[in-house]
Amino acid sequence: MRIMDTQIIKPIAVGDLHITRFTIEHFPGDALGIPTATPRMNWTYSRTVPDGSQILLKISRRIPGAQAREEYTYLPPEDNVLVPWQFTPLASREEVFATVQLVSAAHKPLSDPSATLHFEAGLMQEYEHVADFVGPSWAEPETDHRHLPLVRTEIAIKAKPKRARLYLSALGLVEAEINGVKIGNDALIPGWTNYEQRVQCWTYDVTDELNEGANAMGFWLGDGWYRGRLGFDGGYVNYYGDRLGVFAQLEIEYEDGGIEHVYSNAWDRQWKASLGPIVCSDLCEGERYDARLEQPGWSEPGFDDSNWKPVSEIFYDPAKIENPDTSPVRAHEINEPVSIARTGDTPDGRGIWLVDFGQNCTQRIRLRIAGLEAGQSVELHHVEVLEPNGEIATRTLRRGQQHDIYTSNGTDAWWEPRFAMHGFRYAQIEGVVGELTVADIECHVYHSVMDRAGELETSNPLLNRLHANASWSMRSNFVSVPQDCPQRDERMGWTGDICLFAPTAAYLYDVYGFLKSWLKDVRADQVKWGTVPFYVPFIPLGGWAHPQAISTWGDSAVEVPWVLYMESGDPQILADSYELSRDWIDEVAGYLSADGVWDRRPDYVLGQLGDWLDPTAPPDDPTQAMTEKELVATAFFARSCAQAEQIAQILGKSEDVVRFGDLRKHVTSGFLGRFTNLDGTMTSDTQCAYALAIAFGLLDGEPVRRVKAGNRLAKLVRESGGKVSTGFAGTPFVLPALTMTGHNEEAYGLLLSEECPSWLYQVKMGATTTWERWDSMRPDGSLNPGGMTSFNHYALGSVAEWMHAHIGGLEAIEAGWKRFRVAPVIGGGIDHASTAHVTPYGKASVAWKTSETGVELDVTVPIGATAVVELPDHEPTELIGGTHHLVVAL
């Protein structure tokens, strides 16, 4: 049966056809300090492009000290994604203003020019990093809770600058001020990288902040990831170094073409350091600030710094300073309190208040401090949840107590910590004078800058909350690196979590640059440690101190680049990560038994992690899953081999195509021979086992066994009463496996269950983020007694991938969404739903609703892409770019 399709198309006219989005590489918009001299360009169209048209690309480019020059070229309009740079390569510091416009063959305008895109090359050459890292010159005998320094200098400028750039980095964390004004809106700069291999240098336009005459620059320095205490089991301090330093390179251009440079250094005696008001600051433990130690005007000209000491240089190889591929951490929306309750008093009669912000996430409180005498303090405790008796729950935070203290100098002030970051919903604020009101609190949400790419809305409010929880947990944990949790003393870049969540992450947000940057550190740690570590950047901690190859976690070396390729259509990410992916495949191939099964136990205490956090596992031993660990390991490796084979094919590495293809067949054969039976059952009769076998295509060559396996999986779901029986490894694949084998009713039953363990149990218990454990909170409101309990982990939120593809009905078929599937699965009592995703070609969307006779769909196909509508009992229908209304009888 054919689907009835009514396409809504307006006549094309100048002014109605627009270039709707113009970017370079994978940056969201204007970009300073890009890391390439030949940036590729992307743009999208609002409507179908007329035959015979062209793209007019115009740029104005200028190197500091030189005159601008105009260049242009004409391009075919159909190639509008990752268009190669059309001009001579950019020089360091060169800035470009670019537009694209659709014109006819006779060069007559068919659209208005796009919005002007401004971008600028960073410092491309090692020798251009002239500044030194400088910091305090005094001895710091402590290893923790060190008093943090300030660094300053003054400069004289002969005239108001035409253009000025500050190239800023640090060993530690840094915030810059010029003439008393904070530079940029970023936090936790320069971010967490493997500092042994690289540190990022950020570019800021400071033209407006500089004045003719005297100027001053000041820098706050913090321990951060560089020398702060990192991780669990007591953590590790000073892992990268024990001395803080700022790298500041100020480059000024005047109207007459003159150039002036100011470099941080220890030799000209113009850079000085002093202790500041931040007594100590730890990312997890919190920050202590003593306003009595403030030095007003310290970052302004004319300040008396005669008591400050000259700085000391900290050597760092300038070849390791790089321009970022990603975007910084920044404050986003504000969460206002939903309730403020006085719960007691301090011994001197000041109030103790419990504030509920309504949303668990990564955030920091900016608090109005009023009425305190000099020496009096306000203390802030941040927690995710409350104990059943209403007290704040701090046990699950372990060492990372998220405890901030502000000591007053007797003057009212607003204050927010600079170098700590907290994951919480509730805050206990102690020592407030008078009443605490909403007007006294601003709570800023923090995460790395990422463009929102995907949305979902359904007729079921519980599912909408579940989807929102997945998004909140992702944002909470995408803070410089993909962390596992934002609240306790861990916050590590666990490779298994992102391996499982990457497809969901890429649908929700544009994570290309964010994960591309992180993959560099995965490769660096792989080279250093001989395998893909459990988490990256890797710090040797406790029982995890000696990395071993483990399934799922290590498979991120192949899965994450593959997901980014499928999302973007950019093979460069596959090329950049090829050695990482190849070496993982080659390493694990050496651990296989003769039949192709990965059954060699890793040489550390936990062995394979398998279906980690299977709900049947005891609270203190999350490895005790029902599914054989060797089964899980072999299944994931078979998928990695299949992906590696495709990657080699795309990159033209023919020998590896054959090698990986043979390995895939060998591992698949071993999986079938060791873990499946002829009657379709498996040696591990679990939801996880069947889900992996089906979802990874390991039964595709055995159609009868595949059908039987699907039936058995559906029966297991029914026998469980709709309860989830999978941990980290199986959870992302159980619903897809049910749908792939025609068991949509069971899939919806599992998704919509409200009994523990289930996704909606968390929602019904008031969760505003995804939990680490299915039962992080017990039905009676008590907390899971395990030592590892988080209320903000994104891994189990991977269910959102199935929700996008099967409730919303939107799923990529080809890389870059050149072709995508529209195939909503009607069921679960849902009578309408909509989803949208920003593809490289523009926004794709589906909105559907049921009627008495069938389903109505509104489908938007970006120009340049093709949608394939696949619905039960109907022939597939292809839709070209435009907006379509479909009426389907079901």
N, C-alpha and C positions, 0 to 999 in steps of 0.2 A: 504494500500500500504506500502511495506517495504522500508526503507531508504537504499540506496546503501552506504556501509561503506567500505572504504579501510583503514586498520590500518597500520601505519608505525611503524615497530618494527625492531630493529637491533639485531643481535646475541649477547648473553650475553658473556662477556669476562672479566677477571680480568683487572682492569684499566678502564673499560667502565661502571662499576657499582660503584656508589659512594654514600656515606652518604652525602647528600647535605646540611643539616641544622641540627645542634645539639644544643639544648638549654635546660634550666631547667625552670620549672614552666612556667611563661609567660614573662620572661625576654628576651630581644632581643638578648643577647649574653653573654659575660663575665659579671659577676655581683659580686660586693663587698657588703658585709653587708646584705645578704639576710635574710628574717625574719623567715625562717623555718629550722629545723634541719633535715628534711626528704624531700628534694626537689624531685619532680617528673621530669622525663626526657622525652625529645621528640627528634625524629630525622626523617628525610625523606629520600627517596630513589630516585635515578635518573632513575632507571629501575626496571622492575619486578624482584622480588627476587626468585632465584631458589628453587625448592622443596628440603626439607631436610637441608636447611641452618640454621644457628644460628647467633645470635648477640653476639659478645664478648665485654663486657663492662669492661674497665679497669679504675681504678682510682689510683691516688697517693694522699694521704691525710696526712696533717701534722698540728699539734697544735704547736703554737709558743713555742720554747724552747725544742721541742722534735724532734726526727728523723722522716723522712717521711716513710710511709709504703704503700706497693702496695697491692691492692686487685682487684679481678676480678670475674666475673660470666658470665654464658651463659644464653641467653634469647631467647624465640621464636621471630622471626623477624616480625610476623604480628602484634604484640602489640608494636607499636612504638610511641604512643601518650599518654602522661601523665602516663608513666611507673613508678610504685611506686619505691621509694628508696630501693635499694637492700642490703644495708649494715647497720651497727650500726649507730644511729643518730649522726649528727655532733655536736661537742662541739662549744661553742662560740669561734669565731676567727679562727676556723679551716678552712684551705684552701684546695681546691681540684683541681687537674688537671685530666680531664677525656677524654677518647676517646671511640668511638664505632666502631666496624669493623664487616663486614659480613664474616662469615667463614662457611666451610662445616661441615657436621656431623663429619668428621675426623679432624676438626679444621684447615683445610687448608684455606688460605686466598681466599676470593672471591671478596674482594674489598680492597682498601687502607684504613687505619684507617682514621677516620674523623679528621677534624681540632680539635686541643686540646681546650677544653672548660675549662675556669678557673672561679671558683666561690668560694665564701667565706662566712661563716656565720658571722652575725653581733653579737652584744652583746645581748645575749638572755635573760639574767636574770636582774631583777631590780637592784640587789646589784652590778652589774658590771658597772653601771653608777655612777662612783665615783666622776667625776668632778662636779663642781658647775656652775650655770649660774652667770656670773659676768659682771658688767658694770660700768658706771660712778657713782661716789660717791657724786657728787655735786647735789644741788637742781636744778630742772628744772621746774620753775613755769609756763612756757608756755604750752598750750595744742596743739598748732599747730606750724609748721615751726620751730621745735627745731633744734638747732645746733647739728650735729651728732658727736658721739665720735669715737675715735680709742682706741683699747686695744692692749697691747703688753706685751711680757715677753721674757727673754733670758734664754737659757739653755746651759749647757756644756755637750758634748757627748764624751765618752771615745774613741770611734772608729767609723769608717764608719759603719752604720747599715747594717745588713743582710736583715732586713725587718722592715718597720715602717708604722703604720697606724694612721691616724688622724680621730677620731670620732667627727663630727662637727654638732652642732645645734645652735639654737638661739631663744630668745624671741625678735622678730623683724626679720630683715634680716641680713645676714652676708656674707662677702667675706674674705677669709683667704689668708695670704701671709707667706711664710717661706723664710727667707734670701732674701727678696725683690722680690720673684717670686710668682705670683698668683697660688693658688692651685686649680686645676681642671678648667673645662670650664663652670661650671654651673652658673646660675643666679637666683636671688630671693630665695636663700636657707634660711631656710629649706622648703619653700613652705607654702601654705595656708591650714591649717587644723583647726578643731575646737580645738583651743589651750586649752580650758577648759578640754578637754578630752585626747588630744594627740598632740605631736609634733614629727616631724620626725628627725632622726639622720642619717646623711650621712657619708659614709666611704670613705676615700681617701688614696690611696697608696702614701706616701710621702718619700719613701726610697731614691729616687734620689735627693731630695731637701735638705737632711740633710748631714752635713759634720762632720768629727772629729773635736772636739774642740768647739768653741763658735758658737751658732746658735740663731736665733731670730724668734719668731712668732708674726705676727701682724694681727689684725682683724678690718675690717671696719664694722660698725653697722649702720643699717637703720631702719626707723619706720615700713615700709612695712604694712602688714595687721594687725600686732599685736597691734600697737598703732597708726597707721596712721588714717586719716579720711576716712571712708568707706562709699560709697553709695550715694544715691540721697537725695533730699529734705533736703539739708544741711549736710547730712552725720552724722556719729557717730564716735567720736574720742575716743581713749583709751578704746576700748570695751573689750579687753582681759587683758590689763594692761597698765601702764604708764611708765614702766622702761625697758630699753633695756638690754639684757645680752647675752653673748656668752657662749656656752658649748663647751669646747675643751679638748679632751682626747687624748693625744699622747702616743702611745705604741711602744716602740723600742725594737727590738730583735737584739742581737749581734751574731757574728759568733761563739763565745764560748758558745752560748746558754743562756747567761744572758738576762734578761728582765728589762727594765726601763720604768717607767711611769711618765708622766707629766700631771697634772690635773689643769684646770682653777680653781682658788680659791681666796678667799679674806684674808686668814689667814697667808700665808707664805711671804707676802709683796713683792713677785716677779712679781705680775701682776699689771700693771698700766694703767691708762686711761688719755686721753687728748682730747680736742676738735680738730677736723680735718678740712680739707678744704671744706667738704660738709656742707654748711651753713644751708641748709634744703633740704628735699627731700620727695615728696609725689608721690605715684604711679600714681595718676591721674593728679595732678596739675603741676608736673615737679620738676626738681632739680636745685639748685643753688650751684655753686662751685666757691670758691675763691682761686685761686692758690697762692695768697700771704700768705695764711695760711698753705701751705704745709710745711711738716717737712721732708726734704730729709733724707733717710736712716732710717726712723722710724721703719721699719720692718726688719732691718739688725742688726747684732751684733755690739756692741761698740757704739751704739747711746746714746747720753746723754739725759736720761729721768729724770734728777733730778728735773725738773719742773712739771713732770707728777704726778698725784695724785694716791694713792692706789685705787684699784677697790672696789666696794661694791657688796655683794652677793644678788642675787634676788632668793628667794626660788621658786622652781618648783618641783613637785612630780616626782622623778625619775621613778616611775612605769608608768608614762605617756609618757616616751620617747620610741619611737619605731623605728624599722628598716623599711624603705619604701617598699611598694609593687610596687611602680611606679617608673618612671624615672624623672629626674629633668628637669627644664626649661633650655634651652641651645640655643646659637646662631647657626643658620643653614646657609642658603645661604646668599649671599650679593646682594642687589638690587642696581644697579647703576642708577644714574640720567639719564632720557631720555631728559631732558631739564633743563637749568639753565639760568634764565633771570634776569637782573638787573632792578628792578622796582622803585628804588628811592635811596635817600641818607639820612643818619642820619644828625642831625644838624652840626656835625663836619666833614661832607664830606665823611664818610665811607659808604660803599655800603649796600643796602638792596636788597636781592636776593630772588627770588621765584624758588624753586627747585621742579621738578616733578619727582618722582621716578617710575612712570608708574604703580605701583601696590599698592593698599591699603592693609595694613596688620599690624600686630604687629611687630614693628621694633624700632631700636634706631640708631641715627646718631653718628658715630665717625668722628669728625671734626678736621681738621688741623687748629690750631690757630697760625697765623703768623702775625708779624708786629705790634702787639698791645703794647702800653705802659702800664706800671704797673697801675692798677686801671681802665683801659678801659675794656669794656665788649662786648661780643657777645651774642645775644639773639636768641633763636630758638623757633618758634611757629610751631606746628604740627597740620594739619587738614586733614580731609578725602577728602573734595571737595572744590571747589571755588564758590563764589557767581557769578551771571551772569555778574557782572562788572569786574570779574577777581580777586577780593580781596579774601583773605582767609576767609573761613566760620567757625566762632568760636561759633555762637549762639548755635548750636546743641551740643556743648561740655558741656554746662552748667558750673558747677563749675570746671570740669576737664579740665582746659585750656591747658594742655600739653605744658607748657612754661618753657624751660630750659635757664639758664643764666650762662655763664662762665666769670669770672673776671680774667684778666691776671695778672701775676707777672712780666710782661715784657719779658718773655722767651717764645720762640715758643714751641708749644706742640701739641700732639694729645689728644683729650678728648672725652669721651662718658659717659653719666650718668650711675651710678651704681644701684640705687634703685628706679628709675622711669621706667615706661614702657609706650610706646605710640602706638596708632593705627592711622595710617595716610598714605596718599599718597603724600601730598604736605608739604613742609616745607618753611617757611619764615625765612631767616637768616639775622639778622641785625647786622651791625657793623663790617663787614669784611673789612680789609685793602687790597686794590688792587683787582685783579680779583679772582673770585671763580670758580674753575674748577672741573672736575670729579676727578682729582688727589687729591683734598683736602677733599674728602668725601668718607667714607665707611658707608654703611647702612646695618646693620645686622638684619636679620629676626629671631625672637624669638618665640619659643613655646615649650611645653613639648616634650621630646624625645619620638617619636612613630615611629615604622617601617611602611613604606608605604605598604599597603596590596592590594589596588585595583586601577585599571585604567580603563578608557573608552575613546575610540576615534571613531568618526563617520565621515561620508562624509559631514556633515553639520558643518561648522566652528562656527556658532552661538551656536549650542549645545555644541561643544567642549569648548567654552568660558564659557557657563553656568555651565558646569561640573567643570571646573577649578575654577570658582568663588565659588562654594560650598566647594571645597577643601581648597581654601585660607581662607574662612571664618571660617571653622572648625579649621584650624591651628592657626588662629589669636586668637581664643577664647579658645583653649585648652591650657591655661597657668596656670598650677598648679591645677586649677579646671575648669570645663566646664562653662565658663563665657558667658554672653549674648552679650557683646560688648567689644571691647578693647580700646575705645576712650573717652567716656564721663564719668561723675562722677557716674558710676553705677558699671559695671563689676562684677555683682553678679552671683552666680551659680543657675540661675533660673531653677527650676525642670521641668517646662513645656517644655522649649526649648529642653532639652536633651531627654525628654520622646518622643518627636516627631522625633528627629534627630538620635537617637541612632542606628537604623539599618543602616542608611547611614554612620555614623561615623565608625561603626564596619566593614563595607565593605572597606572604604577608608584607614583606619589605624588600626593597632593593638592597641586597646584602653582598653584591658582587665585590665591591672594593673592600668591604669589611672582612670578608672571608678570604679574599685574595691575599690581603696583608697577613692574616693569621697563618695561611698555608706556607708562607715563607718561613715562619718560625717552626712549623711542623717539619719542613724539610731540614732546617738547620739542626733541630734536635734529633731527627732521624740519623743524620750523618754523625752527630756527636755520640749518640748512645747506641747506634747500631740497629735500631728498630724505631717504630712509631711509639712514643711513650704514651702512658695512660692519660696524661694531660700535657698541654702545651700553652705557654712556655713551661718547660719541665724544671721542677725543683725537687731534689731528692728528699723525700719525707717518709719517715716511719717504715712500714712494711712495703711501701711503694718506691723505695729509694733506688731500686735497680730495675729499670724498665725491661720488660719482656714482651714479646709479641703476643697479644691477646686479640681474639676475634671481636668484631664489631668496633671496638675502640680503634684498633689499627686500620680497619677497613675504611675509616674516614679518609685515608690517603687516596682512595680511589673514588669513593662516593661523593665527597664534597666537591672536588673538581668537576665530576660528571654532572652533578646537580647544577652547578653554576653554568656549565656549558649548555645544558638543556634549557635553562632559563634565559640565557642571554644570546645563544647562538654564536658565541665568540670562542673560536678554537684556541685563542691565545692562552686561555686559562689552562687548557689541556697541555699545551706545549710548555708553559711555565712550570707545571706540576708533574711533568712526565717522569722525571727521575724519581720523584717521590712515589708516584704510583707504581712504576716499574720495579723499584727496589723493594717495595712492600710485597708485590707478587712473587718476586724471586726469593725473598727471604722465607716466606711461608711455604713456598713450594719445597723447600728443603726440610720442612718439618712433617711432611705428609708420609703416611705409611704407604706400603707398596700398592694398596688398593685405592689410594687417592684420598683417604680420610685424614683429616687433621686431628690426630688423637695424641700428639705429643704434649705432655703437660708442661706449661711454662714453669720455669724454675724460680718460683716465688710462692709465698705462703698461700695465696688464694687460688692459684691455678687459673684456668679459664673462668671468666665471670659468668658466661652463659646467659641465661634469661634472668639477669640481675633484677632483684626486687620482685621476683615472682610473689604474688600475694600469699602463697602458702608457706613461704620461707619465714623462719623465726625472726623476730625484730633485730636480734644481734648477729644474724648470719644471713645476709641477703644473697649469698651465693647458692644457698640450698634450694635450688629450683627443681621442679618436677621434670623438666626436659633435660635430656643428656647434653652435657656441655659439648661433647664431641660432635653431636648432631648440629647444634647451633653454629659451632665454629666452621664446620665443613660447608654448611648452607651459605653462610655469609661469604666464605672464600670463593665458592662457586659463583656467586653474584659478582664479586670483585673481578674474577677472571673474565667473566662475560663483558663487564664494563671495560676492562683493560683491553680486551680484544677490539672493542668498538673504538676506543681511544686511539689505539695503534693504527686502525684502519683510517680514521679521520686524518691523522698526522702523516700518513703515508709510510709507516714503518712496517714494511711488508714481512720481514723476518719475525718481528714480534707478533704480528697478526696470526701467523701460523703457530708460533710457540704458545701464545696465550689461548688460542682456540683449542689446541691439543690438550692444554692443561685444563681448560674448562670441561672438555668432554671427559677427561680422566677423573676429575673431582666429582662431576655429576654422576658418573658411573659408580664411583666409590660410595657416594651418598645413597644412591638407590640400592646398591648391594648390601650396605651395612645397616641402613635405617628404615627401609620400607619392606613391606611384605606384598606378595602377589595379590592378596585380597584387598589391597588399598589401605590397610592399617599400617601403623608405624611402630617402631620399637619403643618410642616415647609416645604414648597415647594421650597427647596434650594439645591444647589449642595452639600453643606456640609451634610445635613440630609441624602440624598440618599447615598452619599459616605460612611458615617459611618455605616449605616445599612447594606450595601452590604459588605464592606471590613471587618467588624467585624463578619460576618457570622450570623447576627441577623435574616436574612431572609432565612437562609438555610433550615429551616423546612417548609417554605412556598414557594415552587418552582415557583408557578404561580405569586405570589406577587413579588418574586425576579426578575423575568423576566420583569414584568411591572415597577418595580422600576428602573431597569437598563435602560429601554426604556425612562422613564421619565427623568432620569439623562442625558441621551444622548440628549434628546430634549432641556433640559435647557441649555446645553452647546452650542447647535446649535443656540438657541434663543439669547444667549449672544454674538453671533458673535465670539465665540472662546475665550472670555475674562474670566479670572479667577474670580470666585465669592466667593472664600473661604478665610478664615483667617488661623490662626495657626492650629486650630483643624482639619479643613477639608482638608487643602492643601495636606498633605502627602498621602491622601487616595482617592482623586478624580480620578486620573489616574488609580490606581489599580482597583477601582470599575468599571470604564468603560471597562477595559480589561477583568475583571472577567465576565462581562455580554456580552462580544462579540462586544463591541463598540470601536474597535481599531481606526477606522477613526476619531471618535470624540476625542479620547485620543490624537492622534497626532495633530489634529486641535487645541486643547487646549494648548498642549506643544509648538507648533510652532507659536502661535499667537505673533505678535509684537505690538499689541495695548495695551495700559495701561488699566487695570492691566493685566500683564502677566510676565512670566519669561523672555522672550526674549525682552520685552520692556526695562527691566533693562540693558540687554546686549547692545541693540541698543543705549541706553543713555550713554554708556561708562563705565558701572559698571565693576569692577574687583573683586568684592566680592558680596555676597548676601545681599540685603537690608533688613532692618527691616520691612518697609512698601512697599507695591507694588508701591507706588508713593512717595518714599522718595525724589525723585527729579521730579518735574513737567516737562511736555514736553517743556516748555519755558526755562528750566534750573534753575528755581527758586526752593527753597527748601520747602518741606512740612512745613506748619506753625505750626504744632503740636509741643508741648514741648518735645515729645519723638520721635526723628528721628535719626536713625542710618543707616550708609551705610555699616555696617559690622556685620550682625546678621546671624547665620547659619540656623535658623529654616526653612525658606522657601526653603532652599537648599535641604530639604528632598526629593524633586522631583528626586534627583539623584538615590534614591533607585529604583524607577520605571525605570529609564534609564538603570541601571545595569541589572535589571532582564528582561526587555522587549525590549530594543534596543540592548544591548549587548547580552542578552539572558542567563544570569547566575544567579541561585538562589538556595539556600540551601533547601533541602527537609528534611534531618535529621540533628540533632544536630552535630556540628563539621564538617559539610560538608562530612560526611561519604557517603551520597548520595546527589546528586545535580541535578538540572534540567537544561537542555540546551533547551531553547525555545525562540529564538529571534522572535519578532513580526515585520514582514517586512511591512514598510509603511512610510508615511511622506516624500516620495521622497528620502529617505536615501538608497543609493545603496551599501554601505559597512559600517561595524562597527566591533569593536573588544573590548573585555573586558577581564580582568584577575583579579584573586583574590588569594592571598596567604592563603590557608587553612591549618589546622593542618597537613594535609598529603602532602603539597606541593602546587605548583601553579596550579590552574585550569584556563583554558582560552578558549575563543571562538573567532574566527574571521570568519566573513561571508561576502560574496559579491554576488550580484545578477548577473544573466546572462540572455540571451534571453529565456532560457528554465526553469530556476529555480534558485536555490541557492546552492552555494558551501560553506561548512563549514570546518574549521580546529578546532578540539577540542582536548585540552590536558586534560587528566584525571590523577590526581596524583595517584601514586601507593598506593593501599589500599583503594581508594575511587571508587565509581561507578557513572557514569553519565547516566541520563535518557533523551534521546532526544525526545522532544515532538513538532511536527510540524503539522500544519493543514492538514487534509486528509491523515495522515500517522499514522501507528501504532507506539506506543512508542518503542524506541530502547535503549537497555542498552549497555553502553560502559565501558570496564574495563580500568585499568591503562595503559596509553600509549598515543601516538599521533595518531589521526584519521582524515582522510579526507573523507568528506561526500558530495555526490552529490544528491540533492533533487529536484525533479520536483514539481513545484507549479503551 
